[in-house]
Amino acid sequence: MVIYLDNAATTYPKPEMVYVAMDKCMREYGANPGRAGHQLALEAGRAIYKTRELICKLFNIDNPMQIIFTCNATDSLNLALKGILKQGDHIITTSMEHNSMIRPIVTLEKLGIEYTVIQCDKKGMIDTQDIEKAIKENTKMIATTHASNVAGTLMPIEEIGEIAEKNNIIYLVDAAQTAGVYNIDVEKMNIDLLAAPGHKGLLGPQGTGFLYIREGLDLQQMKEGGTGSKSELLTQPEIIPDRYESGTPNTPGIVGLGAGIEFILKEGIEKIRKHEEELTAYMISELQKIDNVRIYGPLDAKKQAAVISINIEDEDSSEISYILDKVFHIAVRSGLHCAPMAHKTMGTFEQGTVRFSLGYFNTKEDVEKAVEALKKICDELKNR
């Protein structure tokens, strides 16, 4: 039996109701939504709309039509960045971003778009005054993660949202590590664009995600094609969400995402977060008792998501990860986690880290077994 501690990549397992909902969709109404008027197509369309409504409920969004379904957070971030920014614009981001954020930004530099990276401290924490100082006349957007996928460090997104609103700047939040676990209110936090995957904290399947676009924002679509609406036109329809959702949607996946959100609303987001915080606090306290283990990030369950990165002295992180998997049957992730800037910020770029990411279905016993495995590895290294 594998102990799964790689929830920052994909949560696993999923709630049983997710599997049931997806199976029912495939077997009972697996038609093409919005492309026909028969009962199966209409049922598929209603199921997709239900998921839009559930997303609105979770993030305090007024209009379900402002939810754009995508393949993942990467897809959402690309649409948000490339759909808004134009030649001459300036964007501010942070040194703790995932490549899903920084790679599109760097690519846009070729189109005449400037960017400023705000340097975070070694724990991944940011001084919001540095963001204010970086604002220029042509600053169009501030784009930050909500929590680092490497150290778990939580960004003060409400404070950053206030800065953005005060300066009439668009604020984009990457909620890949927080959606479904932390309270995110797009109105209260002044979030103009919210990107999230379905397969992490929202407990849905891979291949799903969404982008929330505040009403009034005009994004250039990234693709054109069939939408099931305005079929008489040879140009892309302007109506939202159709403008951004060309092609047959991932109906079973979106239905599964809806079921995942229903589970979150039923359990209560506070309960989910409390469980993950308790496991995180316990694991940090136990890891601090092992002399050879270096722990990165805030080391505070209230200041970080359920993501803990460590190293054992100067040992290769990939080697430790391999031993945890092959000998102890514990699934973690090592290396740079698609976030090289974050590792440079933390001083772990050469070595990488071994990342333990806890989820709602993990237990205290899982943490104890992981800590015990690390103790045995440390003992073995001492005696070699």
Secondary structure in CASP SS format (residue, H / E / C, confidence):
PFRMAT SS
TARGET T0000
AUTHOR 0000-0000-0000
METHOD secondary structure of the structure
MODEL  1
M C 1.00
V C 1.00
I E 1.00
Y E 1.00
L C 1.00
D E 1.00
N C 1.00
A C 1.00
A C 1.00
T C 1.00
T C 1.00
Y C 1.00
P C 1.00
K C 1.00
P C 1.00
E H 1.00
M H 1.00
V H 1.00
Y H 1.00
V H 1.00
A H 1.00
M H 1.00
D H 1.00
K H 1.00
C H 1.00
M H 1.00
R H 1.00
E H 1.00
Y C 1.00
G C 1.00
A C 1.00
N C 1.00
P C 1.00
G C 1.00
R C 1.00
A C 1.00
G C 1.00
H C 1.00
Q H 1.00
L H 1.00
A H 1.00
L H 1.00
E H 1.00
A H 1.00
G H 1.00
R H 1.00
A H 1.00
I H 1.00
Y H 1.00
K H 1.00
T H 1.00
R H 1.00
E H 1.00
L H 1.00
I H 1.00
C H 1.00
K H 1.00
L H 1.00
F H 1.00
N C 1.00
I C 1.00
D C 1.00
N C 1.00
P H 1.00
M H 1.00
Q H 1.00
I E 1.00
I E 1.00
F E 1.00
T E 1.00
C C 1.00
N C 1.00
A H 1.00
T H 1.00
D H 1.00
S H 1.00
L H 1.00
N H 1.00
L H 1.00
A H 1.00
L H 1.00
K H 1.00
G H 1.00
I H 1.00
L C 1.00
K C 1.00
Q C 1.00
G C 1.00
D C 1.00
H E 1.00
I E 1.00
I E 1.00
T E 1.00
T E 1.00
S C 1.00
M C 1.00
E C 1.00
H C 1.00
N H 1.00
S H 1.00
M H 1.00
I H 1.00
R H 1.00
P H 1.00
I H 1.00
V H 1.00
T H 1.00
L H 1.00
E H 1.00
K H 1.00
L H 1.00
G C 1.00
I C 1.00
E E 1.00
Y E 1.00
T E 1.00
V E 1.00
I E 1.00
Q C 1.00
C C 1.00
D C 1.00
K C 1.00
K C 1.00
G C 1.00
M C 1.00
I C 1.00
D C 1.00
T H 1.00
Q H 1.00
D H 1.00
I H 1.00
E H 1.00
K H 1.00
A H 1.00
I C 1.00
K C 1.00
E C 1.00
N C 1.00
T E 1.00
K E 1.00
M E 1.00
I E 1.00
A E 1.00
T E 1.00
T E 1.00
H C 1.00
A E 1.00
S C 1.00
N C 1.00
V C 1.00
A C 1.00
G C 1.00
T E 1.00
L E 1.00
M C 1.00
P C 1.00
I H 1.00
E H 1.00
E H 1.00
I H 1.00
G H 1.00
E H 1.00
I H 1.00
A H 1.00
E H 1.00
K H 1.00
N C 1.00
N C 1.00
I C 1.00
I E 1.00
Y E 1.00
L E 1.00
V E 1.00
D E 1.00
A C 1.00
A C 1.00
Q C 1.00
T C 1.00
A E 1.00
G C 1.00
V C 1.00
Y E 1.00
N C 1.00
I C 1.00
D C 1.00
V C 1.00
E C 1.00
K C 1.00
M C 1.00
N C 1.00
I C 1.00
D C 1.00
L E 1.00
L E 1.00
A E 1.00
A E 1.00
P E 1.00
G C 1.00
H C 1.00
K C 1.00
G C 1.00
L C 1.00
L C 1.00
G C 1.00
P C 1.00
Q C 1.00
G C 1.00
T C 1.00
G E 1.00
F E 1.00
L E 1.00
Y E 1.00
I E 1.00
R C 1.00
E C 1.00
G C 1.00
L C 1.00
D C 1.00
L C 1.00
Q C 1.00
Q C 1.00
M C 1.00
K C 1.00
E C 1.00
G C 1.00
G C 1.00
T C 1.00
G C 1.00
S C 1.00
K C 1.00
S C 1.00
E C 1.00
L C 1.00
L C 1.00
T C 1.00
Q C 1.00
P C 1.00
E C 1.00
I C 1.00
I C 1.00
P C 1.00
D H 1.00
R H 1.00
Y H 1.00
E C 1.00
S C 1.00
G C 1.00
T C 1.00
P C 1.00
N C 1.00
T H 1.00
P H 1.00
G H 1.00
I H 1.00
V H 1.00
G H 1.00
L H 1.00
G H 1.00
A H 1.00
G H 1.00
I H 1.00
E H 1.00
F H 1.00
I H 1.00
L H 1.00
K H 1.00
E H 1.00
G C 1.00
I H 1.00
E H 1.00
K H 1.00
I H 1.00
R H 1.00
K H 1.00
H H 1.00
E H 1.00
E H 1.00
E H 1.00
L H 1.00
T H 1.00
A H 1.00
Y H 1.00
M H 1.00
I H 1.00
S H 1.00
E H 1.00
L H 1.00
Q C 1.00
K C 1.00
I C 1.00
D C 1.00
N C 1.00
V E 1.00
R E 1.00
I E 1.00
Y C 1.00
G C 1.00
P C 1.00
L C 1.00
D C 1.00
A C 1.00
K C 1.00
K C 1.00
Q E 1.00
A C 1.00
A C 1.00
V E 1.00
I E 1.00
S E 1.00
I E 1.00
N E 1.00
I E 1.00
E C 1.00
D C 1.00
E C 1.00
D C 1.00
S H 1.00
S H 1.00
E H 1.00
I H 1.00
S H 1.00
Y H 1.00
I H 1.00
L H 1.00
D H 1.00
K H 1.00
V C 1.00
F C 1.00
H C 1.00
I E 1.00
A E 1.00
V C 1.00
R E 1.00
S E 1.00
G E 1.00
L C 1.00
H C 1.00
C C 1.00
A C 1.00
P H 1.00
M H 1.00
A H 1.00
H H 1.00
K H 1.00
T H 1.00
M H 1.00
G C 1.00
T C 1.00
F C 1.00
E C 1.00
Q C 1.00
G C 1.00
T E 1.00
V E 1.00
R E 1.00
F E 1.00
S E 1.00
L C 1.00
G C 1.00
Y C 1.00
F C 1.00
N C 1.00
T C 1.00
K H 1.00
E H 1.00
D H 1.00
V H 1.00
E H 1.00
K H 1.00
A H 1.00
V H 1.00
E H 1.00
A H 1.00
L H 1.00
K H 1.00
K H 1.00
I H 1.00
C H 1.00
D H 1.00
E H 1.00
L H 1.00
K H 1.00
N C 1.00
R C 1.00
END
